[in-house]
Amino acid sequence: AGRVPGGGGGSGADMALALGEGGGGGSRLRRQLESGGFAAGEYVKQLSQQSDGDRDLQEHRQRIQALSEETAQSLKRNVYQNYRQFIETAREISYLESEMYQLSHILTEQKGIMEAVTQALLLQADRDDPALGARRAAAADPFLPLSAKDAAANEEGRQRTLTTLLEKVEGCRDLLPESPGKYLVYNGDLVEYDADHMAQIQRVHAFLMNDCLLVATALPNRRGAYRYDALYPLDGLAVVNVKDNPPMKDMFKLLMFPESRIFQAENAKIKKEWLEVLEETKRNRALSEKRRLEQEALPRPAPTPPESTNPFDEDEDEEEEDEPSAEEEVVDLSLEWIQELPEDLDVCIAQRDFEGAVDLLDKLNEYLADKPVSQPVKELRAKVDERVRQLTDVLVFELSPDRSLRGGPRATRRAVSQLIRLGQSTKACELFLKNRAAAVQTAIRQLRIEGATLLYIHKLCHVFFTSLLETAKEFETDFAGNNGCYSAFVVWARSSMRMFVDAFSKQVFDSKESLSTAAECVKVAKEHCKQLSEIGLDLTFIIHALLVKDIKGALQSYKDIIIEATKHRNSEEMWRKMNLMTPEALGKLREEMRSCGVGNFDQYTGDDCWVNLSYTVVAFTKQTMAFLEEALKLYFPELHMVLLESLVEIILVAVQHVDYSLRCEQDPEKKAFIRQNASFLYETVLPVVEKRFEEGVGKPAKQLQDLRNASRLMRVNPESTTSVV
């Protein structure tokens, strides 16, 4: 509530301004309604007092209504504009986040490289001046062991501690083989949070060793016992500090491309210790790895064989000297592209240059194809295999259904082709088909269920079979040289067809559509299914097998409806001729009977507009022939007996009624009329049904022939009133 601007009342001139015509009046009305002290009750009261009649109020009401609609449209435009800006902002934030992640990764690598260069320079200075190196080492570590015995004892204590702690972790014994150089650096409890929603996931215990980080989850009913969760080598691990944002604080993020995990320490001090010890351990790991490679690069003197006292060995030795041993062949791994191969692979993976990464791997495999497997080659292979695993994980993520499903099957070609080149054809096939299954399912779910069932089925068939055809063509392109994958595609096509039939049946059969609508829908589905034959894929038998149960139910339901309607008409049968009243109605009936296949209907028409048949028999003929026509659209061999038995049951209802009426009727004139209707049924309708069934199915129906022969007019006891069929 409020007050009218300018006081309690308004003058007639003010009211005239408020009611003014044109744009000026509308703007004044808008300003008056938008004022802070506007009182609706006072405004209406004054308006009713100043108006000349109902017409003025109606006009004012229309202006307010137009102003309301204009305001609503303006609000919609603003909401849509803000929504678009929000989407664009979210997209930019996503891009910025990925760029920041890549920048952080590059900075971490640069920091490691600079520290490694510094350590290498110090090592070179130590080699030049051993005394200076000893003094620097003593100053850096005042607790340096004084003897080899003390160093061995210290190493043994570290390994004993590691073994004791790892005995509490289930499932890590096989993943962490005992090695003399592995020891525990740091461990502690952490809380893991979801990276997207910052919701607490679980409590974990982390074990930092000198070459890897082990993450274990706490067992609920066993205190101090843990279960293995993940193991991350320090070579591919990056640590990022997470800025405190209350209540989220004391957190840090571990980056293991392409995934990341966020952990929370107990307090700021423990968080700082984790960050420092992780960086220090990574630095020591890189330094020790560099030292090991330098030691292995040094030439090793060949071992001198023991002197032999056998005089015959001299001749053998002379022969062996002439033939070079295969073991003496050294693989040259000092080539620049081989030395930089692991880093180049990391760059290709980070830049999503999958083709370049696989090209480098093929080049390496080709170079090492005819080379002996020496220890340096094994170590190089181990490094490369780790990058191959990372590349495979990225390609698998590219094909996961969680990614965008837009772009059709061709959008997956890049990842699939590279997985095949990596020798992962089976995994590529599985992921490709899972991706396409999710895409087809999403497309079906996004279809709007229209009011007209046939319109929806047209859209459903177009979406599904087009997607299936495109998937088949793309599959044939991608897996042309992998014949073993085609069986997986057939299995996938069958499961996809089952998903399609579920949506089809829910809309057509579960909603109790008429038999004619169901027949048209099934016909549309069959026609679309035949399109797959152009690529050599025939799924017609699958769609028949999946629809047979629903079609049987529809036929039996419609059969019951016809039988019930026929029985109801039979109960009201008066055995009178039909009078159609107008020539137009008679002509329409002739056309309907001609479309049913009854060509001699004119012999049953009389003078004027009379038809020498009962209304019950004519209605039964039209309904039976309509049922037969719709059922033949649904026909396939599995439905032969169901359709035949339904026809026999429907015909028997009419035949029994005619036979019973013929036995019971005493009036000679009506009895002659009943015989005429019976003759129409036996000699005209039943042969037409039999002929049309044979045309639609392709073979005669013995049951219909037997029914026609057994249902002819029989000589019966005139006194009998029982019906014999």
C-alpha positions in Angstrom: 0.0 0.0 0.0 1.1 3.6 -0.5 -0.1 7.0 -1.3 -1.0 8.7 -4.5 1.9 11.0 -5.6 1.4 14.6 -4.6 -1.0 14.0 -1.8 -4.3 12.2 -1.2 -6.4 13.3 -4.1 -5.9 14.1 -7.8 -7.5 16.7 -9.9 -9.6 16.0 -13.0 -6.7 17.4 -15.2 -4.3 14.9 -13.7 -6.8 12.1 -14.3 -7.3 13.2 -17.9 -3.5 13.1 -18.3 -3.4 9.6 -16.9 -6.2 8.6 -19.3 -4.7 10.4 -22.3 -4.5 8.7 -25.7 -1.3 7.9 -27.6 2.3 7.4 -26.7 2.4 10.4 -24.4 -0.5 9.1 -22.3 1.1 5.6 -22.1 4.4 7.0 -20.8 2.6 9.2 -18.2 0.6 6.1 -17.1 3.9 4.1 -16.8 5.5 6.8 -14.7 2.5 7.0 -12.4 2.4 3.2 -11.9 6.2 3.1 -11.3 6.2 5.8 -8.7 7.2 4.7 -5.2 4.0 6.0 -3.4 1.5 4.5 -5.9 -1.7 3.2 -4.1 -3.8 0.9 -6.3 -7.0 1.3 -4.2 -6.9 5.1 -4.3 -6.0 5.1 -8.0 -9.0 2.9 -8.9 -11.3 4.9 -6.7 -10.4 8.2 -8.3 -10.5 6.6 -11.8 -14.1 5.3 -11.2 -15.2 8.8 -9.9 -13.7 10.7 -12.9 -14.8 8.3 -15.6 -17.9 9.0 -17.7 -19.0 5.4 -17.9 -18.1 1.8 -18.5 -16.4 2.5 -21.9 -13.8 4.8 -20.3 -13.0 2.1 -17.7 -12.7 -0.6 -20.4 -10.3 1.6 -22.5 -8.2 2.3 -19.4 -8.1 -1.4 -18.6 -6.9 -2.2 -22.1 -4.1 0.3 -21.8 -3.0 -1.1 -18.5 -3.2 -4.6 -20.0 -1.0 -3.5 -23.0 1.5 -2.0 -20.6 1.6 -5.2 -18.6 2.2 -7.3 -21.7 4.9 -4.9 -22.8 6.6 -5.1 -19.4 6.4 -8.9 -19.5 8.1 -9.0 -22.9 10.8 -6.6 -21.7 11.4 -8.9 -18.7 11.7 -11.9 -21.0 14.2 -10.2 -23.2 16.3 -9.2 -20.2 16.2 -12.7 -18.7 17.2 -14.2 -22.0 20.0 -11.7 -22.5 21.3 -12.4 -19.0 21.0 -16.1 -19.5 23.1 -15.9 -22.7 25.7 -13.8 -21.0 25.8 -16.3 -18.2 26.4 -19.2 -20.6 29.1 -17.2 -22.4 30.7 -16.3 -19.1 30.6 -19.9 -17.9 32.2 -21.0 -21.1 35.0 -18.4 -20.8 35.6 -19.5 -17.2 35.9 -23.1 -18.4 38.5 -22.1 -21.0 40.3 -20.0 -18.5 40.4 -22.8 -16.0 42.0 -25.2 -18.6 44.5 -22.6 -19.6 45.5 -22.0 -16.0 45.9 -25.7 -15.5 48.2 -26.0 -18.5 50.1 -22.9 -17.3 50.6 -24.4 -13.8 51.8 -27.6 -15.3 54.3 -25.8 -17.6 55.6 -23.7 -14.6 56.0 -26.8 -12.5 58.0 -28.5 -15.3 60.1 -25.4 -15.8 60.9 -25.3 -12.1 62.0 -28.9 -12.1 64.2 -28.3 -15.1 65.9 -25.3 -13.5 66.5 -27.2 -10.3 67.9 -30.1 -12.2 70.3 -27.8 -14.1 71.4 -26.3 -10.8 72.1 -29.7 -9.4 74.0 -30.8 -12.5 76.2 -27.7 -12.3 76.9 -28.4 -8.6 77.8 -32.0 -9.5 80.2 -30.8 -12.2 81.8 -28.5 -9.7 82.2 -31.3 -7.2 83.9 -33.5 -9.8 86.3 -30.7 -10.6 87.1 -30.0 -6.9 86.3 -33.0 -4.6 87.4 -31.2 -1.5 84.9 -28.4 -2.1 82.2 -31.0 -2.8 82.8 -32.8 0.5 82.7 -29.5 2.4 79.4 -28.5 0.7 77.9 -31.9 1.5 78.9 -31.7 5.1 77.5 -28.2 5.5 74.2 -29.2 3.8 73.7 -32.3 5.9 75.3 -32.2 9.4 73.8 -35.6 10.1 75.5 -37.4 7.2 76.3 -41.0 8.2 79.9 -41.5 9.2 80.3 -45.0 7.9 78.9 -47.5 5.5 77.7 -49.6 8.4 75.6 -46.7 9.8 74.2 -46.0 6.3 73.1 -49.6 5.9 71.5 -49.5 9.3 69.6 -46.4 8.4 68.4 -47.9 5.1 67.3 -51.1 6.8 65.3 -49.1 9.4 63.5 -47.1 6.7 62.5 -50.3 4.8 61.4 -51.9 8.0 59.1 -48.9 8.7 57.7 -49.0 5.2 57.0 -52.7 5.4 55.3 -52.3 8.8 53.0 -49.6 7.5 52.1 -51.2 4.2 51.1 -54.4 6.0 48.1 -52.4 7.2 47.0 -51.6 3.6 45.0 -54.3 1.8 45.6 -54.9 -1.9 49.0 -53.1 -2.3 51.4 -56.0 -1.7 51.4 -57.0 -5.5 51.5 -53.3 -6.6 54.6 -52.4 -4.5 57.3 -55.1 -5.0 60.1 -54.9 -2.5 63.1 -53.1 -3.8 66.2 -52.0 -2.0 65.9 -48.4 -2.9 62.2 -47.8 -1.8 61.5 -46.2 1.6 58.8 -44.2 3.3 59.2 -40.4 3.4 56.0 -39.1 4.9 52.5 -40.3 5.7 49.3 -38.9 7.3 45.5 -38.7 7.3 43.7 -36.5 4.8 40.1 -35.7 3.8 39.3 -35.9 0.1 36.8 -33.4 -1.5 35.0 -33.4 -4.8 36.8 -31.1 -7.2 33.6 -29.8 -8.8 31.2 -29.3 -5.9 33.7 -29.2 -3.0 31.7 -31.8 -1.1 33.5 -34.2 1.3 34.0 -37.6 -0.3 36.0 -39.8 2.1 38.8 -39.9 4.6 42.1 -41.3 3.3 45.6 -42.0 4.4 48.5 -41.1 2.1 51.9 -42.8 2.1 54.6 -40.8 0.4 57.6 -42.9 -0.8 60.7 -41.7 -2.5 59.3 -42.6 -5.9 55.5 -42.7 -5.6 52.4 -41.7 -3.6 50.0 -44.3 -2.3 46.5 -43.3 -1.3 44.4 -45.7 0.8 40.9 -45.4 2.3 40.1 -46.3 5.9 38.3 -49.5 6.6 35.1 -48.8 8.5 35.2 -51.5 11.2 39.0 -51.9 11.6 40.9 -49.2 13.3 44.3 -48.5 11.8 43.6 -50.7 8.7 43.3 -49.4 5.2 42.3 -50.5 1.6 44.3 -49.6 -1.5 42.8 -46.8 -3.5 45.4 -45.4 -6.0 49.1 -45.3 -6.7 50.7 -42.3 -8.5 54.4 -42.1 -9.7 56.1 -38.9 -8.7 57.3 -38.4 -12.3 53.7 -37.5 -13.5 52.5 -35.8 -10.3 52.0 -32.1 -9.8 51.2 -30.4 -6.5 49.1 -27.1 -6.5 48.3 -25.1 -3.4 44.6 -24.2 -3.0 43.9 -20.8 -1.7 41.9 -20.7 1.5 38.2 -19.8 1.0 36.4 -20.3 4.4 35.1 -22.8 5.3 37.2 -24.5 2.7 40.8 -24.2 3.9 44.1 -26.1 4.4 43.6 -27.8 1.0 46.0 -28.7 -1.8 45.4 -30.3 -5.2 47.2 -33.2 -6.8 47.2 -33.2 -10.6 47.7 -36.5 -12.4 46.8 -35.8 -16.1 44.0 -36.0 -17.0 42.5 -36.2 -13.6 42.9 -34.2 -10.3 42.1 -34.8 -6.7 41.7 -32.3 -3.8 42.7 -33.1 -0.2 42.4 -31.2 3.1 45.0 -31.4 5.8 44.2 -31.3 9.5 45.7 -27.8 9.9 47.8 -25.2 8.1 51.0 -26.6 9.5 50.4 -30.1 8.2 49.4 -28.7 4.9 52.6 -26.8 4.7 54.6 -29.9 5.6 52.8 -31.9 2.8 53.5 -29.3 0.2 57.2 -29.0 1.2 57.9 -32.7 1.5 56.2 -33.5 -1.8 58.2 -30.9 -3.7 61.4 -32.0 -2.0 60.8 -35.7 -2.7 60.0 -35.0 -6.4 63.2 -32.9 -6.6 65.3 -35.7 -5.0 63.6 -38.3 -7.3 64.5 -36.3 -10.4 68.1 -35.8 -9.2 68.6 -39.5 -8.4 67.2 -40.5 -11.8 69.6 -38.1 -13.6 72.5 -39.5 -11.6 71.5 -43.1 -12.5 71.3 -42.3 -16.2 74.7 -40.6 -16.1 76.3 -43.6 -14.4 74.8 -46.0 -17.0 76.0 -43.8 -19.8 79.6 -44.3 -18.7 81.5 -47.0 -20.6 82.0 -50.2 -18.6 85.1 -52.4 -18.9 84.4 -55.9 -20.3 84.9 -58.6 -17.7 88.1 -60.7 -18.3 87.3 -64.4 -18.7 89.1 -66.9 -16.4 92.2 -68.5 -17.9 91.5 -72.0 -19.2 93.9 -74.9 -18.9 92.4 -76.7 -21.8 94.8 -76.5 -24.8 91.9 -77.0 -27.2 90.2 -73.7 -26.1 92.9 -71.7 -27.9 91.6 -72.7 -31.3 88.0 -72.1 -30.3 88.9 -68.6 -29.0 90.6 -67.7 -32.2 87.4 -68.7 -34.1 85.2 -66.8 -31.8 87.3 -63.7 -32.2 86.6 -63.7 -35.9 82.8 -63.8 -35.3 81.3 -60.7 -33.4 78.9 -61.7 -30.6 75.3 -60.4 -30.8 75.5 -59.4 -27.1 78.3 -56.9 -27.9 76.0 -54.9 -30.2 75.1 -51.6 -28.5 71.8 -49.8 -29.3 72.4 -46.2 -29.9 69.9 -44.2 -27.8 71.9 -41.0 -27.8 70.0 -39.6 -30.8 68.4 -36.3 -30.0 64.8 -37.3 -30.9 65.1 -40.4 -28.7 66.4 -38.4 -25.7 63.6 -35.9 -26.1 60.9 -38.5 -26.9 59.3 -38.7 -23.4 59.1 -34.9 -23.1 57.7 -34.6 -26.7 55.1 -37.2 -25.9 54.1 -35.2 -22.8 53.8 -32.0 -24.9 51.7 -33.8 -27.6 49.3 -35.2 -24.9 49.0 -31.8 -23.2 48.3 -30.1 -26.6 45.9 -32.9 -27.6 48.1 -33.7 -30.6 47.2 -37.4 -30.6 48.3 -38.0 -34.1 51.7 -36.6 -33.4 52.1 -38.7 -30.3 51.2 -41.9 -32.1 53.6 -41.0 -34.9 56.4 -40.6 -32.4 55.6 -44.0 -30.9 55.5 -45.7 -34.4 58.8 -44.1 -35.2 60.4 -45.5 -32.0 58.9 -49.0 -32.5 60.2 -49.0 -36.1 63.7 -48.0 -34.9 63.8 -50.6 -32.1 62.2 -53.4 -34.2 65.5 -55.2 -35.1 67.5 -54.0 -32.0 68.4 -56.3 -29.1 66.5 -55.7 -25.8 69.2 -54.3 -23.5 68.8 -52.6 -20.1 68.7 -49.0 -21.5 66.1 -50.1 -24.0 64.0 -51.6 -21.2 64.2 -48.4 -19.2 63.3 -46.3 -22.3 60.4 -48.6 -23.0 59.2 -48.2 -19.3 59.1 -44.4 -19.7 57.4 -44.6 -23.0 54.8 -47.2 -21.8 53.9 -44.7 -19.0 53.2 -42.1 -21.7 51.2 -44.6 -23.7 49.1 -45.3 -20.7 48.4 -41.6 -20.3 47.6 -41.2 -24.0 45.3 -44.2 -23.8 43.5 -42.7 -20.8 43.0 -39.4 -22.6 41.7 -41.1 -25.7 39.3 -43.2 -23.6 38.1 -40.0 -21.9 37.5 -38.5 -25.4 35.2 -41.4 -26.2 33.4 -41.6 -22.9 29.6 -40.8 -22.9 30.2 -38.0 -20.4 31.8 -35.9 -23.2 29.6 -34.0 -25.6 27.7 -36.2 -27.9 27.2 -33.6 -30.6 28.9 -33.9 -34.0 27.6 -37.4 -34.8 29.7 -40.6 -35.2 32.5 -38.7 -37.2 33.4 -36.7 -34.1 34.8 -40.0 -32.5 36.9 -40.9 -35.6 40.0 -39.1 -34.4 40.2 -40.9 -31.0 39.1 -44.2 -32.4 41.8 -44.2 -35.2 44.6 -43.4 -32.7 43.5 -46.2 -30.3 43.5 -48.6 -33.2 47.0 -47.5 -34.1 48.0 -48.1 -30.5 46.8 -51.7 -30.8 43.7 -51.1 -28.7 41.1 -52.1 -31.4 38.9 -54.0 -28.9 38.8 -51.1 -26.5 38.2 -48.6 -29.3 35.3 -50.7 -30.6 33.7 -51.0 -27.1 34.0 -47.3 -26.4 32.8 -46.2 -29.8 29.7 -48.3 -29.5 29.0 -47.1 -25.9 29.4 -43.5 -27.1 26.9 -44.1 -30.0 24.5 -45.9 -27.7 24.4 -42.9 -25.3 24.0 -40.6 -28.3 21.0 -42.6 -29.7 19.4 -42.8 -26.3 19.8 -39.0 -25.7 18.3 -38.3 -29.1 15.3 -40.5 -28.4 14.8 -38.9 -25.0 14.9 -35.4 -26.5 12.0 -36.1 -28.9 8.9 -34.3 -28.0 5.9 -36.6 -27.6 3.3 -35.0 -29.9 -0.4 -35.4 -29.7 -0.6 -37.5 -32.9 1.0 -40.9 -32.4 1.9 -41.4 -36.0 3.7 -38.1 -36.2 5.8 -39.0 -33.2 6.6 -42.5 -34.7 7.8 -40.9 -37.9 10.2 -38.7 -36.0 11.3 -41.6 -33.7 12.1 -43.8 -36.7 13.9 -41.1 -38.6 16.1 -40.2 -35.6 16.9 -43.8 -34.6 17.4 -45.4 -38.0 19.4 -42.4 -39.3 21.7 -42.6 -36.3 22.0 -46.4 -36.8 22.8 -46.0 -40.4 25.4 -43.3 -39.8 27.0 -45.4 -37.0 27.2 -48.4 -39.2 28.9 -46.5 -42.0 31.4 -44.9 -39.6 32.1 -48.3 -38.0 32.8 -49.7 -41.4 35.2 -46.9 -42.1 37.0 -47.0 -38.8 37.3 -50.8 -38.4 37.7 -51.8 -42.0 40.7 -54.0 -41.2 39.3 -55.5 -38.0 36.8 -58.1 -39.0 36.6 -59.4 -35.4 34.8 -56.3 -34.3 31.8 -56.7 -36.6 30.2 -59.3 -34.2 30.3 -56.6 -31.5 28.5 -54.2 -33.8 25.8 -56.7 -34.5 25.3 -57.3 -30.7 25.2 -53.5 -30.2 22.6 -53.1 -33.0 20.4 -55.6 -31.4 20.5 -53.9 -28.0 19.9 -50.5 -29.7 16.9 -52.0 -31.5 15.5 -53.2 -28.2 15.8 -49.7 -26.8 14.0 -48.4 -29.9 11.2 -51.0 -29.6 10.7 -50.1 -25.9 10.0 -46.5 -26.9 7.9 -47.5 -29.9 5.8 -50.0 -27.9 5.3 -47.5 -25.0 3.8 -45.0 -27.4 1.9 -47.3 -29.7 0.7 -50.3 -27.8 0.7 -49.2 -24.1 -1.4 -46.2 -25.0 -4.1 -48.5 -26.5 -4.1 -47.0 -30.0 -6.5 -48.3 -32.6 -5.4 -51.2 -34.7 -5.2 -49.1 -37.9 -2.9 -46.6 -36.1 -0.7 -49.4 -34.8 -0.6 -51.0 -38.3 0.5 -47.7 -39.8 3.2 -47.2 -37.2 4.6 -50.7 -37.6 4.6 -50.2 -41.4 6.7 -47.0 -41.0 9.1 -48.9 -38.7 9.5 -51.7 -41.2 10.1 -49.3 -44.1 12.9 -47.5 -42.2 14.4 -50.8 -41.2 14.7 -51.8 -44.8 17.0 -48.8 -45.4 19.8 -50.6 -43.5 19.9 -53.2 -46.3 21.9 -50.7 -48.4 24.9 -51.4 -46.1 24.2 -55.1 -45.9 22.5 -55.0 -42.4 19.1 -56.7 -42.1 17.5 -56.2 -38.7 13.9 -56.9 -39.9 13.9 -60.3 -38.1 15.0 -58.6 -34.8 12.2 -56.0 -35.0 9.7 -58.8 -35.7 10.9 -60.8 -32.7 10.7 -57.8 -30.4 7.3 -56.7 -31.6 5.5 -60.0 -31.8 4.3 -60.1 -28.3 2.7 -56.6 -28.5 1.2 -57.2 -31.9 -0.4 -60.5 -30.7 -1.9 -58.6 -27.8 -3.2 -55.9 -30.1 -4.8 -58.4 -32.5 -6.4 -60.4 -29.7 -7.7 -57.2 -28.1 -9.2 -55.9 -31.3 -10.7 -59.3 -32.0 -12.4 -59.3 -28.6 -13.9 -55.8 -29.4 -15.3 -57.1 -32.8 -16.8 -60.2 -31.1 -18.4 -58.1 -28.4 -19.8 -55.6 -30.9 -21.2 -58.5 -33.1 -22.8 -60.2 -30.1 -24.4 -56.9 -29.1 -25.9 -56.4 -32.6 -27.0 -60.0 -32.7 -29.0 -59.5 -29.5 -30.9 -56.7 -31.1 -31.4 -58.4 -34.5 -34.9 -58.0 -36.0 -34.1 -59.5 -39.4 -35.3 -56.5 -41.4 -34.2 -55.1 -44.8 -32.0 -51.9 -44.7 -33.5 -48.7 -45.9 -30.8 -46.2 -46.6 -33.3 -43.4 -47.4 -31.1 -41.6 -50.0 -29.3 -42.7 -53.2 -26.2 -41.0 -51.9 -26.1 -43.3 -48.9 -26.8 -46.3 -51.1 -23.9 -45.3 -53.4 -21.6 -44.9 -50.4 -22.5 -48.4 -49.2 -21.8 -49.8 -52.6 -18.4 -48.2 -52.6 -17.6 -49.5 -49.1 -18.5 -53.0 -50.1 -16.5 -52.8 -53.3 -13.4 -51.7 -51.3 -14.0 -54.7 -49.0 -13.8 -57.0 -52.1 -17.5 -57.7 -52.5 -18.0 -57.1 -56.2 -21.5 -58.6 -56.6 -23.2 -56.4 -54.0 -25.6 -55.0 -56.6 -27.6 -58.2 -56.7 -28.5 -57.6 -53.0 -29.9 -54.1 -53.6 -33.7 -53.6 -54.2 -35.9 -50.8 -55.5 -35.3 -47.3 -54.4 -32.9 -47.3 -51.5 -33.5 -50.7 -50.1 -30.9 -53.4 -49.4 -32.0 -57.0 -49.2 -29.6 -57.7 -46.3 -29.7 -57.3 -42.6 -27.9 -54.3 -40.9 -26.1 -56.8 -38.7 -24.6 -58.8 -41.6 -23.6 -55.7 -43.5 -21.9 -54.2 -40.4 -20.2 -57.6 -39.6 -18.8 -57.7 -43.2 -17.3 -54.2 -43.1 -15.8 -54.7 -39.6 -14.3 -58.1 -40.5 -12.7 -57.0 -43.7 -11.3 -53.9 -42.0 -9.8 -56.1 -39.3 -8.3 -58.4 -42.0 -6.8 -55.5 -43.9 -5.1 -53.9 -40.8 -3.9 -57.3 -39.6 -2.3 -58.1 -42.9 -0.2 -54.8 -42.6 1.1 -56.2 -39.3 1.6 -59.7 -40.6 4.8 -61.7 -40.5 5.2 -65.5 -40.2 5.3 -65.6 -36.4 1.7 -64.1 -36.4 0.2 -66.6 -38.8 -1.7 -68.8 -36.4 -2.8 -65.9 -34.2 -4.3 -64.0 -37.2 -5.9 -67.2 -38.5 -7.5 -68.2 -35.2 -8.8 -64.7 -34.6 -10.5 -64.7 -38.0 -12.1 -68.1 -37.3 -13.4 -66.9 -33.9 -14.9 -63.7 -35.5 -16.6 -65.6 -38.3 -17.9 -68.3 -36.0 -19.9 -65.7 -34.0 -21.8 -64.5 -37.1 -22.2 -68.1 -38.5 -23.6 -69.4 -35.2 -26.1 -66.5 -35.0 -27.4 -67.1 -38.5 -27.6 -70.8 -38.0 -29.4 -70.4 -34.7 -31.9 -67.8 -36.1 -32.6 -70.1 -39.0 -33.6 -72.9 -36.7 -35.7 -70.8 -34.4 -37.6 -68.6 -36.8 -41.1 -69.7 -37.6 -42.3 -66.9 -40.0 -41.7 -68.2 -43.6 -41.1 -64.7 -44.9 -38.4 -63.9 -42.3 -37.0 -67.4 -42.7 -36.4 -66.8 -46.4 -34.8 -63.4 -45.6 -32.5 -65.2 -43.1 -31.5 -67.7 -45.8 -30.7 -64.8 -48.1 -28.4 -63.3 -45.5 -26.8 -66.7 -44.8 -26.2 -67.2 -48.6 -24.4 -63.8 -48.6 -22.2 -64.8 -45.8 -21.3 -68.3 -47.0 -21.1 -67.6 -50.8 -19.8 -64.1 -50.9 -18.1 -62.9 -47.6 -16.3 -66.1 -46.6 -14.7 -66.6 -50.1 -13.6 -62.9 -50.1 -12.0 -63.3 -46.7 -10.3 -66.5 -47.8 -9.0 -65.0 -51.1 -7.7 -61.8 -49.4 -6.0 -63.8 -46.7 -4.2 -65.9 -49.3 -3.2 -62.8 -51.3 -1.7 -61.1 -48.2 0.0 -64.2 -46.7 1.0 -66.0 -49.8 -0.5 -69.4 -49.1 -4.1 -70.7 -48.6 -5.6 -71.2 -45.2 -7.0 -74.6 -44.7 -8.9 -73.6 -41.6 -10.9 -71.0 -43.5 -11.7 -73.5 -46.3 -12.9 -76.1 -43.7 -15.0 -73.4 -42.0 -16.7 -72.4 -45.2 -17.4 -76.0 -46.2 -18.8 -76.9 -42.8 -20.9 -73.8 -42.4 -23.0 -74.3 -45.5 -26.8 -74.6 -45.0 -27.3 -77.9 -43.4 -30.4 -80.0 -43.4 -31.5 -80.0 -39.8 -34.5 -81.1 -37.8 -37.0 -78.2 -38.1 -38.1 -78.9 -34.6 -34.5 -78.4 -33.2 -33.5 -75.1 -31.7 -29.9 -76.0 -31.0 -27.0 -74.5 -33.0 -24.6 -77.0 -34.5 -21.4 -75.7 -36.0 
